Amino acid sequence: MAADATPSLTRSDILSVRTHAAHEWSLLLGGTTSCALAKDGRSYPAAKFQEGRVAALGELLRRITDDTAARQVEAEATAVKARWADQGMPCSRQDRDWEAYRAGGIQAMAEIQGTTS
């Protein structure tokens, strides 16, 4: 690869990142589900952060194909990141889990942008 060449991030690469995030999310939950934690009223921002990563990466995957050029992948990641950053909380009170979820999605897109830049 030439020194000035832009690294190419494929859909398969992003799927691999999403799979890793899902694995991390599963490890953090330790045999329970996010829904079960929420029903019990327990907060678990670390797990919600990974869940947000999984969700945002899934959204990005739905926007691209195997043939999507690296610049377009970056543009789609930018669009997803902007949408996540603009999302308001679904409730009026501060919620650590929601903020962690949103932050996970935003960070995942920032990492994708950093890989394609």
DSSP file (Angstrom, degrees, kcal/mol; ACC not computed):
  #  RESIDUE AA STRUCTURE BP1 BP2  ACC     N-H-->O    O-->H-N    N-H-->O    O-->H-N    TCO  KAPPA ALPHA  PHI   PSI    X-CA   Y-CA   Z-CA
    1    1 A M              0   0    0      0, 0.0     2,-0.0     0, 0.0     0, 0.0   0.000 360.0 360.0 360.0 135.6    0.0    0.0    0.0
    2    2 A A    >   -     0   0    0      1,-0.1     3,-1.4     4,-0.1     0, 0.0  -0.332 360.0-114.7 -68.5 153.9    1.3    3.5   -0.9
    3    3 A A  T 3  S+     0   0    0      1,-0.3    -1,-0.1    -2,-0.0     0, 0.0   0.801 116.0  45.6 -61.8 -30.1    2.1    5.8    2.0
    4    4 A D  T 3  S+     0   0    0      2,-0.1    -1,-0.3     0, 0.0     2,-0.1   0.391  86.3 117.8 -95.7   4.3   -0.7    8.2    0.9
    5    5 A A    <   -     0   0    0     -3,-1.4     3,-0.0     1,-0.1     0, 0.0  -0.460  67.3-121.7 -73.1 141.5   -3.3    5.5    0.3
    6    6 A T        -     0   0    0     -2,-0.1    64,-0.1     1,-0.1   111,-0.1  -0.704  31.7-112.1 -81.7 128.6   -6.5    5.7    2.4
    7    7 A P        -     0   0    0      0, 0.0     2,-0.6     0, 0.0    -1,-0.1  -0.320  29.6-129.9 -59.2 142.9   -7.0    2.5    4.4
    8    8 A S        -     0   0    0     62,-0.0     2,-0.6    61,-0.0   108,-0.1  -0.860  17.8-163.7-100.7 121.8  -10.0    0.6    3.1
    9    9 A L        -     0   0    0     -2,-0.6     2,-0.1   107,-0.1    64,-0.1  -0.920  14.8-156.7-105.4 117.9  -12.6   -0.5    5.7
   10   10 A T     >  -     0   0    0     -2,-0.6     4,-1.9     1,-0.1     5,-0.2  -0.402  30.4-110.0 -91.8 167.7  -14.9   -3.2    4.4
   11   11 A R  H  > S+     0   0    0      1,-0.2     4,-2.5    54,-0.2     5,-0.2   0.868 121.5  56.4 -60.8 -37.1  -18.4   -4.2    5.5
   12   12 A S  H  > S+     0   0    0      2,-0.2     4,-2.1     1,-0.2    -1,-0.2   0.881 104.4  52.3 -63.1 -38.4  -16.8   -7.4    6.8
   13   13 A D  H  > S+     0   0    0      2,-0.2     4,-2.1     1,-0.2    -2,-0.2   0.920 111.0  46.8 -62.3 -43.9  -14.4   -5.4    9.0
   14   14 A I  H  X S+     0   0    0     -4,-1.9     4,-2.5     1,-0.2    -2,-0.2   0.891 109.8  53.4 -67.8 -38.9  -17.3   -3.5   10.5
   15   15 A L  H  X S+     0   0    0     -4,-2.5     4,-2.4     1,-0.2    -1,-0.2   0.894 108.3  51.3 -60.7 -39.4  -19.2   -6.7   11.0
   16   16 A S  H  X S+     0   0    0     -4,-2.1     4,-2.2     2,-0.2    -2,-0.2   0.903 109.2  49.6 -64.6 -42.0  -16.2   -8.0   12.9
   17   17 A V  H  X S+     0   0    0     -4,-2.1     4,-2.3     2,-0.2    -2,-0.2   0.904 111.9  49.2 -62.3 -41.6  -16.1   -4.9   15.1
   18   18 A R  H  X S+     0   0    0     -4,-2.5     4,-2.5     2,-0.2    -2,-0.2   0.897 109.0  52.0 -65.8 -40.6  -19.8   -5.3   15.8
   19   19 A T  H  X S+     0   0    0     -4,-2.4     4,-2.1     2,-0.2    -1,-0.2   0.911 110.0  49.1 -61.4 -42.5  -19.3   -9.0   16.7
   20   20 A H  H  X S+     0   0    0     -4,-2.2     4,-2.5     2,-0.2    -2,-0.2   0.917 110.8  49.9 -63.3 -43.4  -16.6   -8.1   19.1
   21   21 A A  H  X S+     0   0    0     -4,-2.3     4,-2.5     1,-0.2    -2,-0.2   0.893 110.0  51.1 -63.0 -39.5  -18.8   -5.4   20.7
   22   22 A A  H  X S+     0   0    0     -4,-2.5     4,-2.3     2,-0.2    -1,-0.2   0.884 109.7  50.3 -64.5 -38.2  -21.6   -7.9   21.0
   23   23 A H  H  X S+     0   0    0     -4,-2.1     4,-2.4     2,-0.2    -2,-0.2   0.928 111.0  48.1 -64.8 -45.4  -19.2  -10.3   22.7
   24   24 A E  H  X S+     0   0    0     -4,-2.5     4,-2.1     2,-0.2    -2,-0.2   0.900 111.4  51.2 -61.2 -41.3  -18.0   -7.6   25.2
   25   25 A W  H  X S+     0   0    0     -4,-2.5     4,-1.8     1,-0.2    -1,-0.2   0.920 110.0  49.7 -61.2 -45.3  -21.7   -6.7   25.9
   26   26 A S  H  X>S+     0   0    0     -4,-2.3     4,-1.3     1,-0.2     5,-0.6   0.906 109.5  51.0 -61.8 -43.4  -22.5  -10.3   26.6
   27   27 A L  H  <5S+     0   0    0     -4,-2.4     3,-0.3     1,-0.2    -1,-0.2   0.901 109.3  51.1 -61.5 -40.9  -19.5  -10.7   28.9
   28   28 A L  H  <5S+     0   0    0     -4,-2.1    -1,-0.2     1,-0.2    -2,-0.2   0.846 106.9  53.6 -66.3 -33.8  -20.6   -7.6   30.9
   29   29 A L  H ><5S-     0   0    0     -4,-1.8     3,-0.9    -5,-0.2    -1,-0.2   0.773  91.2-154.6 -74.9 -25.1  -24.1   -8.9   31.3
   30   30 A G  T 3<5S-     0   0    0     -4,-1.3    -3,-0.1    -3,-0.3     3,-0.1   0.878  70.0 -34.2  55.6  46.2  -22.9  -12.2   32.8
   31   31 A G  T 3 <S+     0   0    0     -5,-0.6    -1,-0.2     1,-0.4     2,-0.2   0.458 121.6  89.2  93.3   0.1  -25.8  -14.4   31.9
   32   32 A T  S <  S-     0   0    0     -3,-0.9    -1,-0.4    -6,-0.2     2,-0.3  -0.549  70.8-115.5-114.1-174.2  -28.7  -11.8   32.2
   33   33 A T     >  -     0   0    0     -2,-0.2     4,-2.0    -3,-0.1     5,-0.2  -0.854  19.6-118.0-121.7 159.3  -30.2   -9.4   29.7
   34   34 A S  H  > S+     0   0    0     -2,-0.3     4,-2.4     1,-0.2     5,-0.2   0.887 117.1  54.5 -59.6 -38.7  -30.4   -5.7   29.5
   35   35 A C  H  > S+     0   0    0      1,-0.2     4,-2.6     2,-0.2    -1,-0.2   0.907 105.9  51.0 -63.2 -42.2  -34.1   -5.9   29.7
   36   36 A A  H  > S+     0   0    0      1,-0.2     4,-1.6     2,-0.2    -1,-0.2   0.907 110.7  49.2 -62.8 -41.0  -33.9   -7.9   33.0
   37   37 A L  H  <>S+     0   0    0     -4,-2.0     5,-2.3     1,-0.2     4,-0.4   0.925 112.0  48.4 -62.9 -43.8  -31.6   -5.4   34.5
   38   38 A A  H ><5S+     0   0    0     -4,-2.4     3,-1.3     1,-0.2    -2,-0.2   0.905 109.0  52.4 -64.8 -41.6  -33.9   -2.5   33.5
   39   39 A K  H 3<5S+     0   0    0     -4,-2.6    -1,-0.2     1,-0.3    -2,-0.2   0.841 109.1  50.8 -63.2 -32.6  -37.0   -4.3   34.9
   40   40 A D  T 3<5S-     0   0    0     -4,-1.6    -1,-0.3    -5,-0.2    -2,-0.2   0.521 116.5-117.8 -81.4  -5.0  -35.2   -4.7   38.2
   41   41 A G  T < 5 +     0   0    0     -3,-1.3     2,-0.3    -4,-0.4    -3,-0.2   0.617  64.9 145.6  79.6  12.6  -34.3   -1.0   38.2
   42   42 A R      < -     0   0    0     -5,-2.3     2,-0.4    -6,-0.2    -1,-0.3  -0.646  41.3-142.1 -86.6 140.9  -30.6   -1.7   38.1
   43   43 A S        +     0   0    0     -2,-0.3    -5,-0.0    -3,-0.1    -1,-0.0  -0.843  23.5 170.5 -99.6 136.1  -28.3    0.6   36.2
   44   44 A Y    >>  +     0   0    0     -2,-0.4     4,-2.0     1,-0.1     3,-0.6  -0.564   2.6 173.0-145.0  76.4  -25.4   -0.8   34.3
   45   45 A P  H 3> S+     0   0    0      0, 0.0     4,-2.5     0, 0.0     5,-0.2   0.816  76.5  60.6 -58.2 -34.2  -23.8    1.9   32.1
   46   46 A A  H 3> S+     0   0    0      1,-0.2     4,-1.6     2,-0.2     5,-0.1   0.919 109.4  42.6 -61.5 -42.3  -20.9   -0.3   31.0
   47   47 A A  H <> S+     0   0    0     -3,-0.6     4,-2.4     2,-0.2    -1,-0.2   0.893 113.1  52.4 -69.8 -39.4  -23.3   -2.8   29.4
   48   48 A K  H  X S+     0   0    0     -4,-2.0     4,-2.4     2,-0.2    -2,-0.2   0.857 105.0  56.9 -65.2 -33.8  -25.4   -0.1   27.9
   49   49 A F  H  X S+     0   0    0     -4,-2.5     4,-1.9     2,-0.2    -1,-0.2   0.942 110.1  43.5 -60.3 -48.4  -22.3    1.5   26.4
   50   50 A Q  H  X S+     0   0    0     -4,-1.6     4,-2.4     1,-0.2    -2,-0.2   0.878 111.3  54.8 -65.6 -37.5  -21.5   -1.8   24.6
   51   51 A E  H  X S+     0   0    0     -4,-2.4     4,-2.5     1,-0.2    -1,-0.2   0.910 107.2  51.0 -61.3 -41.3  -25.2   -2.2   23.6
   52   52 A G  H  X S+     0   0    0     -4,-2.4     4,-2.7     2,-0.2     5,-0.3   0.890 108.3  51.9 -62.6 -40.0  -25.0    1.3   22.0
   53   53 A R  H  X S+     0   0    0     -4,-1.9     4,-2.6     2,-0.2     5,-0.2   0.942 110.8  47.9 -59.6 -47.7  -21.9    0.3   20.1
   54   54 A V  H  X S+     0   0    0     -4,-2.4     4,-2.1     1,-0.2    -2,-0.2   0.918 113.4  47.9 -60.0 -45.1  -23.7   -2.8   18.7
   55   55 A A  H  X S+     0   0    0     -4,-2.5     4,-2.2     2,-0.2    -2,-0.2   0.930 113.4  45.6 -64.9 -46.5  -26.8   -0.8   17.8
   56   56 A A  H  X S+     0   0    0     -4,-2.7     4,-2.5     1,-0.2    -1,-0.2   0.906 112.7  50.4 -66.1 -41.1  -24.9    2.0   16.0
   57   57 A L  H  X S+     0   0    0     -4,-2.6     4,-2.5    -5,-0.3    -1,-0.2   0.880 109.7  52.0 -64.2 -36.2  -22.6   -0.4   14.1
   58   58 A G  H  X S+     0   0    0     -4,-2.1     4,-1.7    -5,-0.2    -2,-0.2   0.897 108.3  51.1 -64.2 -40.1  -25.7   -2.3   13.0
   59   59 A E  H  X S+     0   0    0     -4,-2.2     4,-0.6     2,-0.2    -2,-0.2   0.922 110.9  48.5 -62.4 -43.4  -27.2    0.9   11.7
   60   60 A L  H >X S+     0   0    0     -4,-2.5     3,-1.3     1,-0.2     4,-0.7   0.916 107.8  54.9 -62.5 -42.9  -24.1    1.6    9.8
   61   61 A L  H >< S+     0   0    0     -4,-2.5     3,-0.7     1,-0.3    -1,-0.2   0.847 103.7  55.4 -60.4 -33.9  -24.1   -1.9    8.4
   62   62 A R  H 3< S+     0   0    0     -4,-1.7    -1,-0.3     1,-0.2    -2,-0.2   0.689 106.1  53.4 -71.6 -16.2  -27.6   -1.4    7.0
   63   63 A R  H << S+     0   0    0     -3,-1.3     2,-0.3    -4,-0.6    -1,-0.2   0.566 108.1  52.2 -93.7 -11.2  -26.4    1.7    5.2
   64   64 A I    <<  -     0   0    0     -3,-0.7     2,-0.2    -4,-0.7     9,-0.0  -0.803  61.0-153.5-127.0 165.0  -23.5    0.1    3.3
   65   65 A T    >   -     0   0    0     -2,-0.3     3,-1.4     1,-0.0   -54,-0.2  -0.701  43.9 -91.5-123.1 178.9  -22.8   -2.9    1.0
   66   66 A D  T 3  S+     0   0    0      1,-0.3   -55,-0.2    -2,-0.2   -54,-0.1   0.765 126.3  51.3 -62.3 -24.4  -19.7   -5.0    0.3
   67   67 A D  T 3  S+     0   0    0    -57,-0.1    -1,-0.3     2,-0.0     2,-0.2   0.367  77.2 127.0 -96.7   4.4  -18.9   -2.6   -2.6
   68   68 A T    <   -     0   0    0     -3,-1.4   -57,-0.1     1,-0.1    -4,-0.1  -0.453  62.0-121.1 -68.0 129.2  -19.2    0.7   -0.6
   69   69 A A     >  -     0   0    0     -2,-0.2     4,-2.3     1,-0.1     3,-0.4  -0.311  20.8-112.1 -68.7 153.2  -16.1    2.8   -1.1
   70   70 A A  H  > S+     0   0    0      1,-0.2     4,-2.4     2,-0.2     5,-0.2   0.867 117.6  53.6 -55.6 -40.9  -14.1    3.8    2.0
   71   71 A R  H  > S+     0   0    0      1,-0.2     4,-2.1     2,-0.2    -1,-0.2   0.880 109.8  47.7 -63.5 -36.9  -15.1    7.5    1.6
   72   72 A Q  H  > S+     0   0    0     -3,-0.4     4,-2.8     2,-0.2    -2,-0.2   0.874 108.4  54.4 -72.3 -36.4  -18.7    6.6    1.5
   73   73 A V  H  X S+     0   0    0     -4,-2.3     4,-2.6     2,-0.2    -2,-0.2   0.937 110.3  47.6 -58.4 -45.9  -18.3    4.4    4.6
   74   74 A E  H  X S+     0   0    0     -4,-2.4     4,-2.4     2,-0.2    -2,-0.2   0.907 111.2  50.6 -62.5 -41.6  -16.8    7.4    6.4
   75   75 A A  H  X S+     0   0    0     -4,-2.1     4,-2.1     2,-0.2    -2,-0.2   0.910 111.8  47.1 -63.0 -42.0  -19.7    9.6    5.2
   76   76 A E  H  X S+     0   0    0     -4,-2.8     4,-2.5     2,-0.2    -2,-0.2   0.896 111.1  51.4 -66.8 -39.5  -22.3    7.1    6.4
   77   77 A A  H  X S+     0   0    0     -4,-2.6     4,-2.7     1,-0.2    -2,-0.2   0.889 109.4  51.4 -63.2 -38.2  -20.5    6.8    9.8
   78   78 A T  H  X S+     0   0    0     -4,-2.4     4,-2.4     2,-0.2    -2,-0.2   0.907 110.4  48.6 -63.6 -42.0  -20.5   10.6   10.0
   79   79 A A  H  X S+     0   0    0     -4,-2.1     4,-2.2     2,-0.2    -2,-0.2   0.913 112.9  46.8 -65.4 -43.0  -24.3   10.6    9.4
   80   80 A V  H  X S+     0   0    0     -4,-2.5     4,-2.6     2,-0.2     5,-0.2   0.931 112.2  50.8 -64.3 -45.0  -24.9    7.9   12.0
   81   81 A K  H  X S+     0   0    0     -4,-2.7     4,-2.6     1,-0.2    -2,-0.2   0.912 110.6  49.1 -59.6 -43.4  -22.8    9.7   14.5
   82   82 A A  H  X S+     0   0    0     -4,-2.4     4,-2.0     2,-0.2    -1,-0.2   0.907 110.8  50.1 -63.4 -41.8  -24.6   13.0   13.9
   83   83 A R  H  X S+     0   0    0     -4,-2.2     4,-0.7     1,-0.2    -2,-0.2   0.923 113.0  46.1 -63.1 -43.3  -28.0   11.3   14.3
   84   84 A W  H >< S+     0   0    0     -4,-2.6     3,-0.6     1,-0.2    -2,-0.2   0.895 111.9  51.2 -65.9 -39.9  -26.9    9.6   17.6
   85   85 A A  H 3< S+     0   0    0     -4,-2.6    -1,-0.2     1,-0.2    -2,-0.2   0.837 111.1  49.0 -66.5 -31.9  -25.4   12.9   18.9
   86   86 A D  H 3< S+     0   0    0     -4,-2.0    -1,-0.2    -5,-0.2    -2,-0.2   0.579  84.9 113.1 -84.2 -10.3  -28.7   14.7   18.1
   87   87 A Q    <<  -     0   0    0     -4,-0.7     2,-0.2    -3,-0.6    -3,-0.0  -0.419  58.8-144.3 -66.3 130.4  -30.9   12.2   19.8
   88   88 A G        -     0   0    0     -2,-0.2    -2,-0.1     1,-0.1    -1,-0.1  -0.584  31.1 -91.2 -86.4 158.4  -32.7   13.5   22.8
   89   89 A M        -     0   0    0     -2,-0.2    -1,-0.1     1,-0.1     5,-0.0  -0.446  30.5-128.0 -66.6 142.6  -33.2   11.2   25.8
   90   90 A P  S    S+     0   0    0      0, 0.0     2,-0.3     0, 0.0    -1,-0.1   0.579  93.0  47.5 -70.9  -6.9  -36.6    9.5   25.6
   91   91 A C  S    S-     0   0    0      2,-0.2    -2,-0.1     1,-0.1     4,-0.1  -0.881  84.7-122.0-129.8 164.6  -37.4   10.7   29.1
   92   92 A S  S    S+     0   0    0     -2,-0.3     2,-0.2     2,-0.1    -3,-0.1   0.702  87.4  75.8 -81.7 -19.7  -37.1   14.1   30.7
   93   93 A R  S    S-     0   0    0      1,-0.1    -2,-0.2    -3,-0.0     2,-0.1  -0.577  94.5 -93.3 -92.9 156.7  -34.8   13.1   33.6
   94   94 A Q        -     0   0    0     -2,-0.2     2,-0.4     4,-0.0    -1,-0.1  -0.417  42.1-169.0 -62.7 138.8  -31.1   12.4   33.3
   95   95 A D     >  -     0   0    0      1,-0.1     4,-2.3    -2,-0.1     5,-0.2  -0.945  17.8-160.2-138.4 113.2  -30.5    8.7   32.8
   96   96 A R  H  > S+     0   0    0     -2,-0.4     4,-2.4     1,-0.2     5,-0.2   0.871  94.4  52.7 -61.1 -39.0  -27.0    7.2   33.1
   97   97 A D  H  > S+     0   0    0      2,-0.2     4,-2.6     1,-0.2    -1,-0.2   0.920 109.7  47.8 -65.3 -43.2  -27.9    4.2   31.0
   98   98 A W  H  > S+     0   0    0      2,-0.2     4,-2.7     1,-0.2     5,-0.2   0.931 112.8  48.6 -63.0 -45.1  -29.3    6.2   28.1
   99   99 A E  H  X S+     0   0    0     -4,-2.3     4,-2.6     1,-0.2    -1,-0.2   0.897 112.4  48.6 -62.4 -40.2  -26.2    8.5   28.1
  100  100 A A  H  X S+     0   0    0     -4,-2.4     4,-2.3     2,-0.2    -1,-0.2   0.907 111.3  50.5 -65.4 -41.8  -23.9    5.4   28.2
  101  101 A Y  H  X S+     0   0    0     -4,-2.6     4,-1.8     2,-0.2    -2,-0.2   0.942 113.8  44.4 -59.4 -50.1  -25.9    3.8   25.3
  102  102 A R  H  X S+     0   0    0     -4,-2.7     4,-2.4     1,-0.2    -2,-0.2   0.906 111.8  52.7 -63.4 -43.2  -25.7    7.0   23.2
  103  103 A A  H  X S+     0   0    0     -4,-2.6     4,-2.7    -5,-0.2    -1,-0.2   0.875 106.2  54.5 -62.2 -37.7  -22.0    7.5   24.0
  104  104 A G  H  X S+     0   0    0     -4,-2.3     4,-2.2     2,-0.2    -1,-0.2   0.916 109.7  46.7 -62.1 -43.3  -21.2    3.9   22.9
  105  105 A G  H  X S+     0   0    0     -4,-1.8     4,-1.8     2,-0.2    -2,-0.2   0.909 113.3  48.4 -64.6 -42.7  -22.8    4.5   19.5
  106  106 A I  H  X S+     0   0    0     -4,-2.4     4,-2.1     1,-0.2    -2,-0.2   0.921 112.1  48.8 -64.8 -44.1  -21.1    7.8   19.1
  107  107 A Q  H  X S+     0   0    0     -4,-2.7     4,-2.4     1,-0.2    -1,-0.2   0.905 107.6  54.9 -64.1 -40.5  -17.7    6.4   20.0
  108  108 A A  H  X S+     0   0    0     -4,-2.2     4,-1.9     1,-0.2    -1,-0.2   0.914 110.4  46.0 -58.9 -42.4  -18.1    3.4   17.6
  109  109 A M  H  X S+     0   0    0     -4,-1.8     4,-2.6     2,-0.2    -1,-0.2   0.873 109.9  53.8 -70.4 -35.3  -18.8    5.8   14.7
  110  110 A A  H  X S+     0   0    0     -4,-2.1     4,-2.3     2,-0.2    -1,-0.2   0.889 108.3  50.6 -63.5 -38.5  -15.8    8.0   15.7
  111  111 A E  H  X S+     0   0    0     -4,-2.4     4,-1.4     2,-0.2    -2,-0.2   0.902 110.0  49.3 -65.8 -40.2  -13.6    4.9   15.6
  112  112 A I  H  X S+     0   0    0     -4,-1.9     4,-1.7     1,-0.2     3,-0.3   0.927 110.7  50.5 -63.3 -44.4  -14.9    4.0   12.2
  113  113 A Q  H  X S+     0   0    0     -4,-2.6     4,-1.2     1,-0.2    -2,-0.2   0.902 109.0  52.0 -59.6 -41.2  -14.2    7.5   11.0
  114  114 A G  H  < S+     0   0    0     -4,-2.3    -1,-0.2     1,-0.2    -2,-0.2   0.785 108.8  50.9 -66.2 -27.8  -10.7    7.3   12.4
  115  115 A T  H  < S+     0   0    0     -4,-1.4    -1,-0.2    -3,-0.3    -2,-0.2   0.812 114.0  42.2 -78.5 -31.9  -10.0    4.1   10.5
  116  116 A T  H  <        0   0    0     -4,-1.7    -2,-0.2     1,-0.2    -1,-0.2   0.578 360.0 360.0 -93.4  -9.5  -11.2    5.4    7.2
  117  117 A S     <        0   0    0     -4,-1.2    -1,-0.2    -5,-0.2    -2,-0.1   0.475 360.0 360.0 -81.8 360.0   -9.5    8.8    7.4
